[in-house]
């Protein structure tokens, strides 16, 4: 079976930046399972896997616009240190804003804290090594819910 819309796909993957540093990997874990064609993966990954089959191994180089987007300078803001109350704040920490956005602290000053609302991989070319472990048809429930059920899938 080839990978088409509403196929349930299991993959092992390793993600590297352009310098060869491993950013993420399924190595040592269960394969990642997802429902194809439903926006569960970044667009460049879904496009690269479309039409492939069980056992295929491939390398995908994904540009930022098909990954986590370009970096948006408007999402980098200085906020008053007082906005964090008594919390300890260090560069690299992540916080949820009141509207549910995740921001990463990039700089801590005496009066202000600089936060970045961009995804940590925004603007970064992504280099994936992918092995397709399994492909199956989705169940009716999985199609209705838009994600995989069972081991390796997303719970409600």
N, C-alpha and C positions, 0 to 999 in steps of 0.2 A: 504494500500500500504506500502510495506517495503522500507527501504532506500537502494537504489542501485545506480550505476553510472547514472548520469544525472537526479536524482530526485532533486527537489527543497525542501529543508528542512528548517523549522523554529524551532529554539530552544531558550529556556531560559537557561542561564547557570550562575554558580558562580564558579570562579577560586580562589583556596586558595593555599598558600604555605604549606610546611610540618608543620609549626607552627600554621596553622589554620587562618593566616591573609588573608583577602579577597584582592586579587590583581586586580580582574576585575569581573564585574557582569552585566547582562542585566536587573537586577531588576530595575523597575521603567522606563524602556525604552521598545521600541518595541522589539519583538524577533529578534534574528539574523537570517537572511535568507541567505542560500548559495546553490550553485550548487554542489552536491556531486560528488566526484571522479575526480575533476578537479584541485586539489591542492589549493583550496580556504581556506582550514583550515589546521592546522598542521596535519601531517600524523597519529599521535596517536589518534587524535580526530576522523578523518575519519574512521580509522580502528575500533574504539570503537562504532561508530554509524552505521556501515554497518549492514544491515539486521534487524535493529530495526524498530519500527512502531510508528505512532501517539499515544501519551499518555504514552509511555514508559518513565520511570524515571530511571536514572542510575548514578553511580559514576564511573569516569574514573581516574585512576592513571597513568600518562604518564611520562615515563623516559625522561631525556633531549634529548637523541638521536632521539626520536620520537616527540619531542617538538621543542624547539628553538636551539637545538644542545648543545654540550659541550662548555665550555668557551675556547676560543683560546687566549693564552697569547700573540701571535704575533699581535693581534689586539689592544693591550694596548701599547700606545706610548707616549713618552714625546716629545712635540713640543715646539719651542720657543714661549715665551709669545707674541712676536712681530707678530706672525702669526695671531693673533686676532685683530691687529690694536688697535684702541681706545675703542673697545667694552668692556663693563663690563663682566667679566667672573667669574662665581661661580660654585662650585661643584654641580653636578646635572643638569646643563644646557645641552641642546642638540644642536648640530650644524650639518649642512649638509656639507660634504667635497666637493671638486671640482668634484670628481667622483661619487657624489650622495649618498655616504655612510653616515649613521647617526652615529655620535659619541657622547658619553656622557662624560662630564668633570668629572673626579673623584678626581682630586687634582689640586690646584692652588698654584704655588710658585712664587717667585719674577722673576725668569728667565724663568721657564718652566711651562707648563700646561700638566698634564697627561690626555689623552683621551682614552676612551675604545670604540672600534668599535663593540664589541659583542652586540647582542640583550640583553636588560635588563634582560630577563628571561633565557638567556643561562646558562646551568649548573644547572637549578632549576627544581626539580621534580614538576609536575603540577597535582593538584587535582581538577578535575571538577565535579560539580553536574550538571547534564543536564536533562532537561525535553523537550521531543519532542512535539512541539505544533502543527505542521502540516507537511504533506508530500504530494507532488503533482508531477505530471510529468512536466518536463521542456518544454517550448515552443521551437520550431525550432530555433528562434532567440537567445534564451538563450543558447542553445547548441552550436550554431555557434559562439557566442561571449564568451562563457566559464564562464558566470556569470549571476546572477539573474537580471531581469529588474523589475521596479516598486518599491513600498514601501519596504524599508528595504534592497533592493539590492544595488549593486554598480552602480554608474553612470559612464558614460564615462569621 
